[in-house]
Protein backbone atom coordinates (compact mmCIF):
# COMPACT_ATOMS: atom_id res chain seq x y z
CA UNK A 1 0.00 0.00 0.00
CA UNK A 2 2.95 2.32 0.55
CA UNK A 3 4.35 1.65 -2.87
CA UNK A 4 6.95 -1.10 -2.83
CA UNK A 5 5.66 -3.61 -5.40
CA UNK A 6 8.90 -5.59 -5.72
CA UNK A 7 8.77 -7.17 -2.24
CA UNK A 8 5.02 -7.64 -2.62
CA UNK A 9 5.50 -9.74 -5.76
CA UNK A 10 8.31 -11.75 -4.11
CA UNK A 11 6.40 -12.47 -0.93
CA UNK A 12 3.23 -13.26 -2.86
CA UNK A 13 5.02 -15.85 -4.99
CA UNK A 14 6.51 -17.43 -1.84
CA UNK A 15 3.10 -17.46 -0.17
CA UNK A 16 1.53 -19.28 -3.13
CA UNK A 17 4.29 -21.90 -3.08
CA UNK A 18 3.86 -22.43 0.68
CA UNK A 19 0.05 -22.66 0.39
CA UNK A 20 0.39 -25.27 -2.35
CA UNK A 21 2.93 -27.22 -0.27
CA UNK A 22 0.64 -27.05 2.76
CA UNK A 23 -2.29 -28.35 0.70
CA UNK A 24 -4.55 -25.53 1.89
CA UNK A 25 -7.00 -24.44 -0.86
CA UNK A 26 -8.47 -21.63 1.25
CA UNK A 27 -5.04 -20.18 1.93
CA UNK A 28 -4.08 -20.60 -1.73
CA UNK A 29 -7.24 -18.73 -2.67
CA UNK A 30 -6.29 -15.84 -0.36
CA UNK A 31 -2.79 -15.71 -1.87
CA UNK A 32 -4.08 -15.52 -5.44
CA UNK A 33 -6.56 -12.83 -4.38
CA UNK A 34 -3.74 -10.75 -2.88
CA UNK A 35 -1.61 -11.13 -6.01
CA UNK A 36 -4.54 -10.19 -8.24
CA UNK A 37 -4.99 -7.06 -6.15
CA UNK A 38 -1.29 -6.18 -6.48
CA UNK A 39 -1.55 -6.65 -10.24
CA UNK A 40 -4.67 -4.55 -10.51
CA UNK A 41 -3.45 -1.74 -8.29
CA UNK A 42 -0.16 -1.40 -10.18
CA UNK A 43 -1.66 -1.66 -13.67
CA UNK A 44 -0.17 -5.11 -14.37
CA UNK A 45 -3.25 -6.44 -16.14
CA UNK A 46 -1.79 -9.76 -17.33
CA UNK A 47 -0.67 -10.71 -13.82
CA UNK A 48 -3.99 -9.58 -12.38
CA UNK A 49 -5.94 -11.68 -14.88
CA UNK A 50 -3.75 -14.76 -14.28
CA UNK A 51 -4.17 -14.74 -10.50
CA UNK A 52 -7.82 -13.83 -10.86
CA UNK A 53 -8.39 -16.89 -13.06
CA UNK A 54 -6.49 -19.25 -10.75
CA UNK A 55 -8.08 -17.90 -7.59
CA UNK A 56 -11.60 -18.07 -9.02
CA UNK A 57 -11.01 -21.70 -9.98
CA UNK A 58 -10.03 -22.57 -6.40
CA UNK A 59 -12.91 -20.54 -4.93
CA UNK A 60 -15.41 -22.34 -7.17
CA UNK A 61 -13.98 -25.72 -6.12
CA UNK A 62 -14.42 -24.75 -2.48
CA UNK A 63 -18.02 -23.65 -3.21
CA UNK A 64 -17.54 -20.60 -1.00
CA UNK A 65 -19.79 -17.62 -1.84
CA UNK A 66 -17.59 -15.33 0.26
CA UNK A 67 -14.40 -16.28 -1.57
CA UNK A 68 -16.13 -16.03 -4.93
CA UNK A 69 -17.44 -12.58 -3.96
CA UNK A 70 -13.89 -11.40 -3.28
CA UNK A 71 -12.84 -12.42 -6.80
CA UNK A 72 -16.00 -11.03 -8.37
CA UNK A 73 -15.05 -7.61 -7.01
CA UNK A 74 -11.72 -7.75 -8.83
CA UNK A 75 -13.37 -9.18 -11.96
CA UNK A 76 -15.80 -6.26 -12.02
CA UNK A 77 -13.02 -3.71 -11.92
CA UNK A 78 -11.00 -5.65 -14.48
CA UNK A 79 -14.00 -5.51 -16.83
CA UNK A 80 -14.32 -1.79 -16.11
CA UNK A 81 -10.71 -1.22 -17.13
CA UNK A 82 -10.65 -3.42 -20.22
CA UNK A 83 -13.97 -2.10 -21.53
CA UNK A 84 -16.06 -5.25 -21.10
CA UNK A 85 -18.77 -3.14 -19.54
CA UNK A 86 -21.76 -5.26 -20.47
CA UNK A 87 -20.43 -8.35 -18.71
CA UNK A 88 -18.81 -6.24 -16.00
CA UNK A 89 -22.06 -4.54 -15.04
CA UNK A 90 -23.98 -7.82 -15.07
CA UNK A 91 -21.37 -9.53 -12.88
CA UNK A 92 -21.07 -6.54 -10.55
CA UNK A 93 -24.81 -6.19 -10.06
CA UNK A 94 -25.05 -9.87 -9.09
CA UNK A 95 -22.11 -9.45 -6.72
CA UNK A 96 -23.68 -6.36 -5.16
CA UNK A 97 -26.88 -8.28 -4.49
CA UNK A 98 -24.89 -11.11 -2.90
CA UNK A 99 -22.76 -8.72 -0.82
CA UNK A 100 -25.87 -7.02 0.51
CA UNK A 101 -27.50 -10.35 1.37
CA UNK A 102 -24.36 -11.51 3.19
CA UNK A 103 -23.90 -8.11 4.86
CA UNK A 104 -20.38 -7.87 3.45
CA UNK A 105 -19.85 -4.19 4.18
CA UNK A 106 -16.11 -4.31 3.56
CA UNK A 107 -16.21 -5.39 -0.07
CA UNK A 108 -19.54 -3.73 -0.91
CA UNK A 109 -18.39 -0.08 -1.11
CA UNK A 110 -15.65 -0.88 -3.63
CA UNK A 111 -18.05 -2.99 -5.69
CA UNK A 112 -20.46 -0.08 -5.75
CA UNK A 113 -17.71 2.34 -6.80
CA UNK A 114 -16.31 0.15 -9.58
CA UNK A 115 -19.82 -0.46 -10.93
CA UNK A 116 -20.62 3.25 -10.78
CA UNK A 117 -17.55 4.01 -12.91
CA UNK A 118 -18.97 1.89 -15.72
CA UNK A 119 -22.33 3.66 -15.44
CA UNK A 120 -20.52 7.02 -15.46
CA UNK A 121 -18.76 5.91 -18.64
CA UNK A 122 -22.16 5.21 -20.15
CA UNK A 123 -23.42 8.58 -18.87
CA UNK A 124 -26.08 6.87 -16.77
CA UNK A 125 -25.43 9.36 -14.00
CA UNK A 126 -28.56 8.80 -11.92
CA UNK A 127 -27.74 5.13 -11.50
CA UNK A 128 -24.13 5.97 -10.73
CA UNK A 129 -25.22 8.52 -8.11
CA UNK A 130 -27.39 5.93 -6.33
CA UNK A 131 -24.49 3.49 -6.11
CA UNK A 132 -22.02 6.15 -4.98
CA UNK A 133 -24.34 7.50 -2.32
CA UNK A 134 -24.63 4.00 -0.89
CA UNK A 135 -20.85 3.46 -1.06
CA UNK A 136 -20.18 6.83 0.59
CA UNK A 137 -22.56 6.05 3.45
CA UNK A 138 -21.29 2.51 4.10
CA UNK A 139 -17.65 3.62 3.94
CA UNK A 140 -18.31 6.47 6.35
CA UNK A 141 -16.54 8.82 3.95
CA UNK A 142 -18.02 11.89 5.68
CA UNK A 143 -16.26 10.72 8.85
CA UNK A 144 -12.94 10.20 7.13
CA UNK A 145 -10.98 11.59 10.10
CA UNK A 146 -12.17 8.64 12.18
CA UNK A 147 -12.61 6.07 9.42
CA UNK A 148 -10.49 2.94 9.60
CA UNK A 149 -11.08 1.24 6.25
CA UNK A 150 -9.06 3.28 3.78
CA UNK A 151 -9.79 0.62 1.14
CA UNK A 152 -13.38 1.87 1.14
CA UNK A 153 -13.00 5.55 2.02
CA UNK A 154 -10.46 6.51 -0.64
CA UNK A 155 -12.21 4.64 -3.51
CA UNK A 156 -15.47 6.30 -2.43
CA UNK A 157 -13.80 9.70 -2.89
CA UNK A 158 -12.44 8.59 -6.26
CA UNK A 159 -15.86 7.51 -7.51
CA UNK A 160 -17.61 10.62 -6.22
CA UNK A 161 -14.99 12.90 -7.81
CA UNK A 162 -15.41 11.07 -11.13
CA UNK A 163 -19.19 11.54 -10.87
CA UNK A 164 -18.89 15.31 -10.35
CA UNK A 165 -16.42 15.45 -13.23
CA UNK A 166 -18.93 13.74 -15.53
CA UNK A 167 -21.64 16.19 -14.42
CA UNK A 168 -19.41 19.12 -15.30
CA UNK A 169 -19.04 20.31 -11.71
CA UNK A 170 -15.27 20.60 -11.92
CA UNK A 171 -14.78 22.59 -8.72
CA UNK A 172 -16.59 19.95 -6.69
CA UNK A 173 -14.63 17.20 -8.44
CA UNK A 174 -11.41 18.93 -7.38
CA UNK A 175 -12.63 19.38 -3.81
CA UNK A 176 -13.62 15.73 -3.39
CA UNK A 177 -10.48 14.41 -5.10
CA UNK A 178 -8.20 16.59 -2.98
CA UNK A 179 -10.01 15.44 0.17
CA UNK A 180 -9.41 11.81 -0.83
CA UNK A 181 -5.78 12.56 -1.65
CA UNK A 182 -5.29 14.16 1.77
CA UNK A 183 -6.61 10.97 3.39
CA UNK A 184 -4.23 8.82 1.32
CA UNK A 185 -1.32 11.07 2.29
CA UNK A 186 -2.22 11.07 5.98
CA UNK A 187 -2.62 7.31 6.18
CA UNK A 188 0.19 6.28 3.81
CA UNK A 189 -1.99 4.41 1.29
CA UNK A 190 -0.10 5.75 -1.73
CA UNK A 191 -1.39 3.11 -4.12
CA UNK A 192 -4.98 4.33 -3.82
CA UNK A 193 -3.83 7.85 -4.70
CA UNK A 194 -2.26 6.65 -7.96
CA UNK A 195 -5.09 4.26 -8.75
CA UNK A 196 -7.44 6.68 -10.55
CA UNK A 197 -7.67 9.38 -7.86
CA UNK A 198 -4.89 11.73 -9.03
CA UNK A 199 -5.85 11.06 -12.67
CA UNK A 200 -9.38 12.29 -11.92
CA UNK A 201 -7.90 15.32 -10.16
CA UNK A 202 -5.70 16.09 -13.19
CA UNK A 203 -8.65 15.93 -15.56
CA UNK A 204 -10.77 18.17 -13.32
CA UNK A 205 -7.99 20.79 -13.27
CA UNK A 206 -7.64 20.55 -17.06
CA UNK A 207 -11.37 20.88 -17.61
CA UNK A 208 -11.47 24.09 -15.59
CA UNK A 209 -8.31 25.31 -17.38
CA UNK A 210 -6.19 25.50 -14.23
CA UNK A 211 -3.03 24.48 -16.05
CA UNK A 212 -0.65 25.16 -13.18
CA UNK A 213 -2.63 22.91 -10.85
CA UNK A 214 -2.89 20.22 -13.55
CA UNK A 215 0.87 20.32 -14.09
CA UNK A 216 1.53 20.02 -10.35
CA UNK A 217 -0.89 17.10 -9.93
CA UNK A 218 0.52 15.39 -13.03
CA UNK A 219 4.08 15.69 -11.75
CA UNK A 220 3.03 14.11 -8.48
CA UNK A 221 1.24 11.33 -10.33
CA UNK A 222 4.28 10.58 -12.46
CA UNK A 223 6.70 10.63 -9.54
CA UNK A 224 4.62 8.27 -7.41
CA UNK A 225 3.74 5.99 -10.33
CA UNK A 226 7.38 5.64 -11.36
CA UNK A 227 8.39 4.79 -7.79
CA UNK A 228 5.72 2.11 -7.70
CA UNK A 229 6.27 0.78 -11.21
CA UNK A 230 2.63 1.66 -11.86
CA UNK A 231 2.37 1.55 -15.67
CA UNK A 232 -1.22 2.79 -15.69
CA UNK A 233 -0.36 5.80 -13.53
CA UNK A 234 2.53 6.66 -15.85
CA UNK A 235 0.19 6.44 -18.86
CA UNK A 236 -2.28 8.78 -17.16
CA UNK A 237 0.56 11.22 -16.42
CA UNK A 238 1.54 11.06 -20.11
CA UNK A 239 -2.04 11.93 -21.09
CA UNK A 240 -2.07 14.88 -18.68
CA UNK A 241 1.19 16.22 -20.16
CA UNK A 242 -0.14 15.76 -23.70
CA UNK A 243 -3.27 17.81 -23.08
CA UNK A 244 -1.24 20.45 -21.25
CA UNK A 245 1.05 20.74 -24.26
CA UNK A 246 -1.90 21.23 -26.59
CA UNK A 247 -3.61 23.77 -24.32
CA UNK A 248 -0.37 25.73 -24.13
CA UNK A 249 -0.34 25.99 -27.92
CA UNK A 250 2.00 23.26 -29.16
CA UNK A 251 -0.26 21.25 -31.46
CA UNK A 252 2.49 19.06 -32.94
CA UNK A 253 3.96 17.99 -29.62
CA UNK A 254 0.48 17.69 -28.12
CA UNK A 255 -0.64 15.33 -30.89
CA UNK A 256 2.51 13.20 -30.59
CA UNK A 257 2.13 12.94 -26.82
CA UNK A 258 -1.57 12.11 -27.12
CA UNK A 259 -0.81 9.25 -29.49
CA UNK A 260 1.86 7.93 -27.14
CA UNK A 261 -0.47 8.16 -24.14
CA UNK A 262 -3.25 6.32 -26.02
CA UNK A 263 -0.85 3.55 -27.03
CA UNK A 264 0.41 3.24 -23.44
CA UNK A 265 -3.15 2.95 -22.13
CA UNK A 266 -4.01 0.35 -24.78
CA UNK A 267 -0.95 -1.67 -23.79
CA UNK A 268 -2.18 -1.98 -20.18
CA UNK A 269 -4.95 -2.50 -21.54
CA UNK A 270 -7.15 0.38 -20.41
CA UNK A 271 -9.45 0.70 -23.38
CA UNK A 272 -12.08 3.32 -22.36
CA UNK A 273 -9.54 6.01 -21.43
CA UNK A 274 -7.41 5.20 -24.47
CA UNK A 275 -10.43 5.81 -26.72
CA UNK A 276 -11.13 9.13 -25.02
CA UNK A 277 -7.53 10.18 -25.62
CA UNK A 278 -7.74 9.14 -29.28
CA UNK A 279 -10.86 11.26 -29.70
CA UNK A 280 -8.83 14.22 -28.41
CA UNK A 281 -6.05 13.24 -30.81
CA UNK A 282 -8.53 13.36 -33.70
CA UNK A 283 -9.36 16.93 -32.75
CA UNK A 284 -5.71 17.94 -32.71
CA UNK A 285 -5.04 16.28 -36.07
CA UNK A 286 -8.01 18.13 -37.56
CA UNK A 287 -6.63 21.43 -36.24
CA UNK A 288 -3.29 20.63 -37.89
CA UNK A 289 -5.00 19.96 -41.23
CA UNK A 290 -4.57 16.17 -41.16
CA UNK A 291 -8.17 15.39 -42.05
CA UNK A 292 -7.58 11.77 -43.04
CA UNK A 293 -5.63 11.07 -39.86
CA UNK A 294 -8.42 12.60 -37.80
CA UNK A 295 -11.04 10.49 -39.58
CA UNK A 296 -9.04 7.29 -38.99
CA UNK A 297 -8.95 8.01 -35.27
CA UNK A 298 -12.65 8.89 -35.19
CA UNK A 299 -13.69 5.70 -36.99
CA UNK A 300 -11.75 3.67 -34.45
CA UNK A 301 -13.13 5.41 -31.36
CA UNK A 302 -16.65 5.42 -32.79
CA UNK A 303 -16.57 1.61 -32.86
CA UNK A 304 -15.10 1.46 -29.34
CA UNK A 305 -17.65 3.85 -27.85
CA UNK A 306 -20.49 2.03 -29.60
CA UNK A 307 -19.36 -1.30 -28.13
CA UNK A 308 -18.94 0.25 -24.67
CA UNK A 309 -22.34 1.93 -24.76
CA UNK A 310 -20.53 5.21 -23.93
CA UNK A 311 -23.31 7.43 -25.25
CA UNK A 312 -21.88 10.86 -24.48
CA UNK A 313 -18.45 10.07 -25.92
CA UNK A 314 -20.16 8.54 -28.97
CA UNK A 315 -22.19 11.72 -29.41
CA UNK A 316 -19.05 13.87 -29.22
CA UNK A 317 -17.28 11.67 -31.77
CA UNK A 318 -20.21 12.02 -34.18
CA UNK A 319 -20.12 15.79 -33.75
CA UNK A 320 -16.45 15.72 -34.76
CA UNK A 321 -17.35 13.78 -37.94
CA UNK A 322 -19.82 16.53 -38.85
CA UNK A 323 -17.21 19.23 -38.11
CA UNK A 324 -15.00 17.51 -40.69
CA UNK A 325 -17.95 17.51 -43.12
CA UNK A 326 -18.00 13.75 -43.11
CA UNK A 327 -21.03 11.60 -42.48
CA UNK A 328 -20.45 9.51 -39.31
CA UNK A 329 -20.77 5.72 -39.44
CA UNK A 330 -24.34 4.52 -39.49
CA UNK A 331 -25.49 3.72 -35.99
CA UNK A 332 -27.27 0.37 -35.70
CA UNK A 333 -30.99 0.94 -36.07
CA UNK A 334 -32.28 -2.38 -37.29
CA UNK A 335 -32.99 -5.52 -35.33
CA UNK A 336 -29.85 -7.13 -33.99
CA UNK A 337 -28.18 -3.80 -34.63
CA UNK A 338 -30.67 -1.71 -32.78
CA UNK A 339 -28.03 -0.93 -30.25
CA UNK A 340 -29.57 -3.31 -27.71
CA UNK A 341 -27.00 -5.11 -25.61
CA UNK A 342 -27.18 -8.81 -24.87
CA UNK A 343 -28.61 -8.13 -21.41
CA UNK A 344 -31.22 -5.77 -22.86
CA UNK A 345 -32.31 -8.46 -25.33
CA UNK A 346 -32.73 -10.89 -22.42
CA UNK A 347 -34.97 -8.35 -20.70
CA UNK A 348 -37.02 -7.82 -23.88
CA UNK A 349 -37.59 -11.60 -24.04
CA UNK A 350 -38.87 -11.64 -20.46
CA UNK A 351 -41.06 -8.58 -20.98
CA UNK A 352 -42.59 -10.41 -23.96
CA UNK A 353 -43.47 -13.20 -21.50
CA UNK A 354 -45.24 -10.59 -19.34
CA UNK A 355 -42.77 -10.98 -16.48
CA UNK A 356 -42.67 -8.29 -13.77
CA UNK A 357 -39.51 -6.36 -12.95
CA UNK A 358 -39.13 -8.41 -9.79
CA UNK A 359 -39.46 -11.68 -11.73
CA UNK A 360 -36.98 -10.49 -14.37
CA UNK A 361 -34.51 -9.51 -11.65
CA UNK A 362 -34.79 -12.96 -10.06
CA UNK A 363 -34.37 -14.72 -13.39
CA UNK A 364 -31.25 -12.74 -14.32
CA UNK A 365 -29.69 -12.48 -10.88
CA UNK A 366 -29.79 -8.66 -10.80
CA UNK A 367 -31.69 -6.11 -8.73
CA UNK A 368 -35.15 -4.77 -9.71
CA UNK A 369 -33.61 -1.29 -9.82
CA UNK A 370 -31.14 -2.49 -12.45
CA UNK A 371 -34.03 -3.91 -14.48
CA UNK A 372 -35.68 -0.49 -14.35
CA UNK A 373 -32.45 1.13 -15.57
CA UNK A 374 -32.16 -1.33 -18.46
CA UNK A 375 -35.80 -0.75 -19.43
CA UNK A 376 -35.24 3.01 -19.47
CA UNK A 377 -32.30 2.52 -21.83
CA UNK A 378 -34.35 0.17 -24.05
CA UNK A 379 -37.21 2.68 -24.26
CA UNK A 380 -34.78 5.40 -25.29
CA UNK A 381 -33.09 3.29 -27.96
CA UNK A 382 -36.39 2.11 -29.43
CA UNK A 383 -38.04 5.53 -29.06
CA UNK A 384 -40.98 4.14 -27.13
CA UNK A 385 -42.40 5.21 -23.80
CA UNK A 386 -44.12 2.23 -22.21
CA UNK A 387 -43.79 -1.41 -21.29
CA UNK A 388 -46.89 -2.19 -23.34
CA UNK A 389 -45.31 -0.71 -26.46
CA UNK A 390 -42.20 -2.80 -25.84
CA UNK A 391 -44.27 -5.97 -25.44
CA UNK A 392 -46.06 -5.18 -28.71
CA UNK A 393 -42.76 -4.84 -30.59
CA UNK A 394 -40.90 -7.63 -28.82
CA UNK A 395 -41.94 -10.49 -31.11
CA UNK A 396 -40.73 -8.70 -34.24
CA UNK A 397 -37.53 -7.53 -32.58
CA UNK A 398 -36.60 -10.97 -31.34
CA UNK A 399 -37.52 -12.72 -34.58
CA UNK A 400 -35.40 -10.32 -36.65
CA UNK A 401 -32.50 -10.60 -34.27
N, C-alpha and C positions, 0 to 999 in steps of 0.2 A: 504493500500500500504506500510505502514511502518512496518507492521508485528504484528498487534494485532487482531487476528481473533476472539477472544472471543466476544468483543464488536460488531464486525461486524455482527456476527451471531445473537446476541441479537437484535441489531437495525434493522436488516433485517427482523426478525420475527415480530417485532412490526410494521414495515412499511407495511408488507403484511396484517396484521390484520387491520390496519387503512385504507388501500386501499380498502379492501373488505367491511369494514363498510361504507366507503364513496361512494361505488358503482361506482368506477372509473376503468374501464377495462384497460385503457391506463396506469394509474399509477400502477395498479397491475402487468401489463406486465413488466414495468420498474423494479419493486421490484423483480420479479422472475428472471429477467435478471441479476440484481446485485448479487443475491444469487447464481445463477449458476456460475457466475464469481468467487465469493469467493470460492465456492466448487472446481472449476477447478484449481484455482491458489494455493490452499492449498492441492491438491491431494485427496480431499474428493469426489471420483467419484460418490458414491451413491447419495449424496446430490446434486451434480452438475446435474446428470441425472434427478433427481426428479423435480428440479426447471426448468430445460430445457424443460421437458415434459409439465409441467403446463403452463409455459410462452408461449411455442409454440402454445398450444391450444388456449390461449387468443388472441395471435397475429393473428392466422388464423381466429378466430371469428370476429376480427376487420377488417380483409381483408386489413391489412397495409403491403405493401411490405417492408417498412423501418424497421418496427418492426420484421418482419419475417427474414430480412437480419441479424439483430442483433443476433437472435437466431441461424441462419444458421452458423454464424461464430463460435459460441461455439460448435455447433454440429460437425462441420468439425474438430475442434481440439479434441473433444471427440473421434471421429472415429479414428483420428491419434493415440491417446493414447491407445485405446482398441484394435487396430489392424484391424478395419473394413475399410481397406484402399480402397477397391473397391467402396463401397458406399460413403466413405468419400471424395474421389477424385471427384466422380460424383457430389455430393452435392456442394462441394467447387467450382468446375469449374462453375456450374450454378450460385452460389452466386457471384463469381468474375465477371461474365458477367453482372449480375444485378447491382452490386456495381459500375462498370464502367459506365453503362448506366445512373445511378442515380447520378453520380459524388460524390459518398460517399468516400471521400479520407481519412476519419478517420478510418473506418473499413477495407478498402481495403488492406492497408499494412499488417495487421495481417492475413487476409485471405490468402494473397499471401504467407506469411511465413509459416503458418500452412500447406498449400497445398504443398509447396516446401519440407517440412520435410517428407511427405509421398513419394514424388518422390525421395528424397535422399535415403530413406529406400529401395526403389526399384532400386536404382542405376541408375535412369534416370536423370543423372546429368545435361545434357544440358537443359532439361525442367525446372529443379529446378533453374538453373542459370538464366534463363529468368525471372522467377517469382521473384527471389530475387533481381535482378537488378531493376525491376519495384518497388518493395517494398522499396528498399534502396533510390531510387530517390524520390518517393512520400513522404516518411518519412523525407527526408532531413537529412539522417544519416551522410552525409559528413559535415553537418553544425551543428553537435551535440551541440556545445557550445552555439548556439543560438536557437536550436530547443525547442519547447514548448511541443510537444506531446510525452512524454516518453513512452506511451503505443504503439507507433509505432516505435520509434527510438531504444529502447532496444530490442524488438523482432526482428527487422531487423538485429541487431548485432548478436543475437542468431542464426538466420537462416543462416547468411553468415558464421559464425564460423563453424556451422555444415557442411555446404557445403565444406569448405576448409578441414575440417577433413576427409570427405568422399573422397576427391580427393587425400589425402595423404600429403597435404601441412600443416604439423603440426605447423610449426612456424607461418604461417599466421593465422591459426586457433587460436593460442594463442594470437596473436596480436589483432585480431578483438574481441575476447572474453574479453580480458582485457580492451579494449577500452569501450566495452559495460558495463562492471562491474564498471569502473570508473564513467560512466554516472549515473548508478544506485546509486552509493555511494554519488555522488555529489548532486543528486536530492532527495535522500531519498526513492526511490522506491525499497525497499528491496525485495518485493515479486517477481519482475521480475528477480532479480539476482538469486534467488533460483529456479525459474521456468525455468529449462533447462540450463540457461546460465553457471552457475558454473559447472554443470555436464559436459557440453561440454568442458569447460576449463580443468577439471580434466582428461578427456579422452585424450585430446590433449597432456597434460603433460606426461601421461602414455605412449602414443604411441611414443613419442620422448625420452622416458626413463629418464625423469627428475623427479626422484622419490621424491626429496625434495620438488619441486614445487607442485607435485601432492598431497603430504601429507598436505602441507600448505593450498592448495585450498580445499581439502576434509575436513579439520578441520573447515574451515570457513563455508563450506556448511552445515556441521552437526550442528554447533553452531547456525546458523541462522535458519535452518529448525526446530530444536528443540524449539527455541523461538517462532516460528510461528505455531507449531503443524503441520508442513508440512510433511505428511507421505511419500510423493513421494521423497522429498528432502533427508529425512533420509535414504530411500532405496538406492538412488543414492550414498550417502556417504558410506553406507555399501558396495556397489559394488566397490567403489574406494579403500576402505581399504582391501577388499578381494584380488584385483589384486595386490595391493602393497605387501601384505603378500606373495603372490606367487612369485612375481618378486624378493623379498628379500630372497627367498629360502625355505620358510616354506610351502611345498606342502600340508601337512595335514590341517593346519589351513586355508590356502588359499582355499582349496576345501570346507571346512565347511562353511567359510564365503561366498563363492560364492553361495552355495546352499541357505543359509539364505537370501542373497540379492535377488536371483531369486524369492524365495517364497514371500518376502516382495513386490517386484514389481508386482507379479501376484495377490497379495491381493488387490492392489490399485483399478482396475487392470491396469497394464501397460505392455501389452503383448509383443510388439516388443523388448523392452530392456530386459525383462526377458528371452526371447529366446536367445538373444545374450549372456547374462550371462551364461545360461545353456550350450551353445556351448563351452564357455571357461571352464566351469566345466567339460565337457566331456574330454577336453584336459588334465586337471589336473588329472582326474581319470585314464586316459590312462597312464600318466607318473608314477602314483603310482602303476600300475599293475592291476587296477580294470577294466579289459576289458569289462566285462558284464555291469558294471555300466556306463561306457563310452558309450557303444552302446545304452543303454536305453535312456540316455540323447539325443544322436544324433537322434534316431528315433523320439523322441518327437519334437525336434527343426526342423527336416527336414519337418515334417508335417506343423508346424507353418509357416516356411519360404515359403513353397510352397503355402499355403493359402494366405499369405501376398503378394506374388509376389516379395519377397526380393531376387533378383537373386544372388547378390554377396554373401550374407550370406548363401544362399542355396548351392552355389558352394563350399564355404569353408567347409560347413558341409559334403558335398560329398567327398571332399578331405580327411577329417578326417576318414570317413568310409574306404577309400582305405588304409590309413596309418595303420589302425587296421586290414588290410587284410580281410575286410568284404565288400561284394557287397552292395552298397547303395540301398535304396528302388527304385523301378522302377519309373521313372518320367513318368507322363501321356504323352502318345504319340498318342493314338488313339482318334477318335472323341468323344467329350464330356469329354475327359480326355487329350486333346491336350495341356492343359495348358492355353487355352483361357478363359478369365474371362467373366462374364455375359455381361459386356459392350462391350467387343471385339466381342462377338457373335452377339450383336445387330448391330454393325458396319458391320460385314460380311454380315448380312442379307440385309442391305441397299446398300452395294457395289454390291451384287447380283442383286439388282434392278436398277443398273447403276446410283445411286445417286452420285452427286458431294460431295466433302468435305463440301462445304457451305450448301448444302441441308441436309446432315447428321447432321451437327452441329445444324441446326435449328430444325430438328426433335427430337434430343436428348437433346436440351437445353444446349449445351456446345459450346466452341469456335472452329473455324476451325483449330486452331493450336493444340488443344487437339485431334481432329480427326486425324491429321497428326501424332501425337505422338502415338496414339493407333495403327494406320496402320503400323508404323515402328515396333512396338512390335509384331504385328500379323505376319508381313513378317519374322521377326527373328524366331518366334516360329514355323512357318510352313516351314521355309527354302525356301522361295520364294523371288523374287526380284521386283515384279511388281503388279500393281492393276489388270492387265489383268489376270495374273496367279491366283490371289485370286478369281476373278470372275469365272474363269474356275473351280476352286475347290470348290466354295461355295456350290453348290447344294448338292454334296456328303457330305461335312462337316455337313451341316445343317440337312440333312436327317438322318445321322448316330447319330447325337447328340440327 
